[in-house]
Amino acid sequence: MTKNKQIISVLLAMAMLAGSAISAQAAGHGMKGYKMMGAKKMTKEEMTKKHEEMKAKQASIDKALADNNYTVWVAAVGADSEIAKKINVSNFPKLVEAYNLRKQLETKMTELGLGGGAGLMMGGMGSDKPCNKIK
């Protein structure tokens, strides 16, 4: 295996872990407002509002990670969230590093025409494909 392939493999593995941790934890924390089975369904307007709130929250999380700002990141994810219980000021730089590696991977995958970081992870279904868009 060439050095470039090894680097891409490592970046891919780290991106999968970072992407899963960042997105799942952040999205999972934001999903608490959705109704569960058996409860009243949300209207289209309620869903749109919740979707916009989640996008804004994710943007705040991304900015905090990009800026390497632990205090802002904790406020964005919520001090009582599961991820905030695992990430502290001491290990936050590792999360930032994983976030940056994920961004690098997304750039490389896009350059290869595989669409963001999900191209290989999702069986060729790149993140550049629209899904779950509220119309």
DRENZANU-940221 format. One record per residue (C-alpha): residue number from 1; chain; x, y, z. Coordinates in steps of 0.001 Angstrom, whole numbers. Layout:
<dozas>
<resi: NUM chain: A X: X Y: Y Z: Z>
...
</dozas>
This chain:
<dozas>
<resi: 1 chain: A X: 0 Y: 0 Z: 0>
<resi: 2 chain: A X: 1437 Y: 3356 Z: -978>
<resi: 3 chain: A X: 1932 Y: 6102 Z: 1552>
<resi: 4 chain: A X: -903 Y: 8181 Z: 26>
<resi: 5 chain: A X: -3306 Y: 5252 Z: 251>
<resi: 6 chain: A X: -2299 Y: 4683 Z: 3865>
<resi: 7 chain: A X: -2891 Y: 8347 Z: 4685>
<resi: 8 chain: A X: -6290 Y: 8295 Z: 2976>
<resi: 9 chain: A X: -7200 Y: 5094 Z: 4828>
<resi: 10 chain: A X: -6272 Y: 6643 Z: 8173>
<resi: 11 chain: A X: -8150 Y: 9847 Z: 7345>
<resi: 12 chain: A X: -11184 Y: 7833 Z: 6281>
<resi: 13 chain: A X: -11188 Y: 5825 Z: 9505>
<resi: 14 chain: A X: -10760 Y: 8937 Z: 11640>
<resi: 15 chain: A X: -13450 Y: 10757 Z: 9701>
<resi: 16 chain: A X: -15881 Y: 7914 Z: 10219>
<resi: 17 chain: A X: -15265 Y: 8026 Z: 13958>
<resi: 18 chain: A X: -15290 Y: 11801 Z: 14217>
<resi: 19 chain: A X: -18280 Y: 12193 Z: 11939>
<resi: 20 chain: A X: -20235 Y: 9616 Z: 13838>
<resi: 21 chain: A X: -19387 Y: 11108 Z: 17210>
<resi: 22 chain: A X: -19914 Y: 14730 Z: 16246>
<resi: 23 chain: A X: -23028 Y: 14322 Z: 14147>
<resi: 24 chain: A X: -24764 Y: 11613 Z: 16144>
<resi: 25 chain: A X: -24209 Y: 13284 Z: 19475>
<resi: 26 chain: A X: -25155 Y: 16739 Z: 18259>
<resi: 27 chain: A X: -28144 Y: 15574 Z: 16239>
<resi: 28 chain: A X: -29272 Y: 13180 Z: 18949>
<resi: 29 chain: A X: -29264 Y: 15953 Z: 21498>
<resi: 30 chain: A X: -31267 Y: 18138 Z: 19138>
<resi: 31 chain: A X: -33858 Y: 15444 Z: 18421>
<resi: 32 chain: A X: -35396 Y: 15569 Z: 21901>
<resi: 33 chain: A X: -38151 Y: 17852 Z: 20635>
<resi: 34 chain: A X: -39511 Y: 15362 Z: 18105>
<resi: 35 chain: A X: -42587 Y: 13373 Z: 19019>
<resi: 36 chain: A X: -42133 Y: 9652 Z: 19487>
<resi: 37 chain: A X: -44380 Y: 6837 Z: 18286>
<resi: 38 chain: A X: -47932 Y: 7143 Z: 19466>
<resi: 39 chain: A X: -47671 Y: 10882 Z: 20096>
<resi: 40 chain: A X: -49095 Y: 13721 Z: 18003>
<resi: 41 chain: A X: -47260 Y: 14094 Z: 14705>
<resi: 42 chain: A X: -45450 Y: 17348 Z: 14000>
<resi: 43 chain: A X: -46869 Y: 19651 Z: 11367>
<resi: 44 chain: A X: -44810 Y: 20603 Z: 8338>
<resi: 45 chain: A X: -44256 Y: 24041 Z: 9879>
<resi: 46 chain: A X: -43095 Y: 22511 Z: 13175>
<resi: 47 chain: A X: -40746 Y: 20182 Z: 11309>
<resi: 48 chain: A X: -39355 Y: 23049 Z: 9247>
<resi: 49 chain: A X: -38788 Y: 25135 Z: 12389>
<resi: 50 chain: A X: -37083 Y: 22217 Z: 14157>
<resi: 51 chain: A X: -34947 Y: 21541 Z: 11092>
<resi: 52 chain: A X: -33801 Y: 25180 Z: 11008>
<resi: 53 chain: A X: -33015 Y: 25065 Z: 14730>
<resi: 54 chain: A X: -30947 Y: 21915 Z: 14229>
<resi: 55 chain: A X: -29074 Y: 23472 Z: 11296>
<resi: 56 chain: A X: -28290 Y: 26567 Z: 13387>
<resi: 57 chain: A X: -27119 Y: 24408 Z: 16285>
<resi: 58 chain: A X: -24891 Y: 22346 Z: 13982>
<resi: 59 chain: A X: -23451 Y: 25555 Z: 12495>
<resi: 60 chain: A X: -22613 Y: 26759 Z: 16031>
<resi: 61 chain: A X: -20944 Y: 23439 Z: 16825>
<resi: 62 chain: A X: -18958 Y: 23500 Z: 13576>
<resi: 63 chain: A X: -17823 Y: 27097 Z: 14178>
<resi: 64 chain: A X: -16722 Y: 26303 Z: 17732>
<resi: 65 chain: A X: -14694 Y: 23329 Z: 16470>
<resi: 66 chain: A X: -13216 Y: 25315 Z: 13579>
<resi: 67 chain: A X: -12273 Y: 28099 Z: 16024>
<resi: 68 chain: A X: -10929 Y: 25593 Z: 18591>
<resi: 69 chain: A X: -13161 Y: 27204 Z: 21227>
<resi: 70 chain: A X: -14097 Y: 24764 Z: 23988>
<resi: 71 chain: A X: -16334 Y: 27183 Z: 25903>
<resi: 72 chain: A X: -18448 Y: 28021 Z: 22857>
<resi: 73 chain: A X: -18546 Y: 24320 Z: 21859>
<resi: 74 chain: A X: -19934 Y: 23307 Z: 25303>
<resi: 75 chain: A X: -22599 Y: 26001 Z: 25034>
<resi: 76 chain: A X: -23488 Y: 24798 Z: 21523>
<resi: 77 chain: A X: -23790 Y: 21079 Z: 22354>
<resi: 78 chain: A X: -25258 Y: 21638 Z: 25801>
<resi: 79 chain: A X: -23343 Y: 21134 Z: 29028>
<resi: 80 chain: A X: -25623 Y: 18200 Z: 29943>
<resi: 81 chain: A X: -25294 Y: 16415 Z: 26579>
<resi: 82 chain: A X: -23693 Y: 12986 Z: 26331>
<resi: 83 chain: A X: -20805 Y: 14266 Z: 24222>
<resi: 84 chain: A X: -20051 Y: 17063 Z: 26718>
<resi: 85 chain: A X: -19789 Y: 14396 Z: 29412>
<resi: 86 chain: A X: -17073 Y: 12651 Z: 27364>
<resi: 87 chain: A X: -15188 Y: 15639 Z: 25953>
<resi: 88 chain: A X: -13449 Y: 17976 Z: 28378>
<resi: 89 chain: A X: -10996 Y: 20839 Z: 28077>
<resi: 90 chain: A X: -8102 Y: 18341 Z: 28154>
<resi: 91 chain: A X: -9251 Y: 16105 Z: 25295>
<resi: 92 chain: A X: -11037 Y: 18793 Z: 23268>
<resi: 93 chain: A X: -7947 Y: 19339 Z: 21057>
<resi: 94 chain: A X: -8271 Y: 15716 Z: 19892>
<resi: 95 chain: A X: -11883 Y: 16343 Z: 18896>
<resi: 96 chain: A X: -10791 Y: 19466 Z: 17011>
<resi: 97 chain: A X: -8072 Y: 17448 Z: 15271>
<resi: 98 chain: A X: -10604 Y: 14776 Z: 14269>
<resi: 99 chain: A X: -12975 Y: 17488 Z: 13029>
<resi: 100 chain: A X: -10204 Y: 19040 Z: 10917>
<resi: 101 chain: A X: -9206 Y: 15638 Z: 9516>
<resi: 102 chain: A X: -12845 Y: 14998 Z: 8627>
<resi: 103 chain: A X: -12966 Y: 18296 Z: 6730>
<resi: 104 chain: A X: -9763 Y: 17341 Z: 4886>
<resi: 105 chain: A X: -11286 Y: 13987 Z: 4000>
<resi: 106 chain: A X: -14462 Y: 15614 Z: 2715>
<resi: 107 chain: A X: -12342 Y: 17864 Z: 479>
<resi: 108 chain: A X: -10351 Y: 14907 Z: -878>
<resi: 109 chain: A X: -13496 Y: 12832 Z: -1475>
<resi: 110 chain: A X: -15115 Y: 15762 Z: -3286>
<resi: 111 chain: A X: -11988 Y: 16185 Z: -5432>
<resi: 112 chain: A X: -12297 Y: 12499 Z: -6335>
<resi: 113 chain: A X: -15934 Y: 13001 Z: -7277>
<resi: 114 chain: A X: -17175 Y: 10887 Z: -4382>
<resi: 115 chain: A X: -19053 Y: 13707 Z: -2658>
<resi: 116 chain: A X: -17890 Y: 14728 Z: 780>
<resi: 117 chain: A X: -16812 Y: 12044 Z: 3226>
<resi: 118 chain: A X: -19783 Y: 9730 Z: 2810>
<resi: 119 chain: A X: -18962 Y: 8429 Z: -672>
<resi: 120 chain: A X: -17196 Y: 5242 Z: 347>
<resi: 121 chain: A X: -18821 Y: 4911 Z: 3754>
<resi: 122 chain: A X: -22344 Y: 4814 Z: 2341>
<resi: 123 chain: A X: -21728 Y: 2509 Z: -602>
<resi: 124 chain: A X: -21222 Y: 5327 Z: -3085>
<resi: 125 chain: A X: -24038 Y: 7541 Z: -1827>
<resi: 126 chain: A X: -22102 Y: 10790 Z: -1425>
<resi: 127 chain: A X: -23149 Y: 13601 Z: 858>
<resi: 128 chain: A X: -23584 Y: 15815 Z: -2175>
<resi: 129 chain: A X: -26847 Y: 14002 Z: -2940>
<resi: 130 chain: A X: -29955 Y: 15651 Z: -1528>
<resi: 131 chain: A X: -31686 Y: 13638 Z: 1130>
<resi: 132 chain: A X: -34149 Y: 14445 Z: 3850>
<resi: 133 chain: A X: -34812 Y: 17889 Z: 2438>
<resi: 134 chain: A X: -37970 Y: 19468 Z: 3717>
<resi: 135 chain: A X: -40020 Y: 20876 Z: 880>
</dozas>
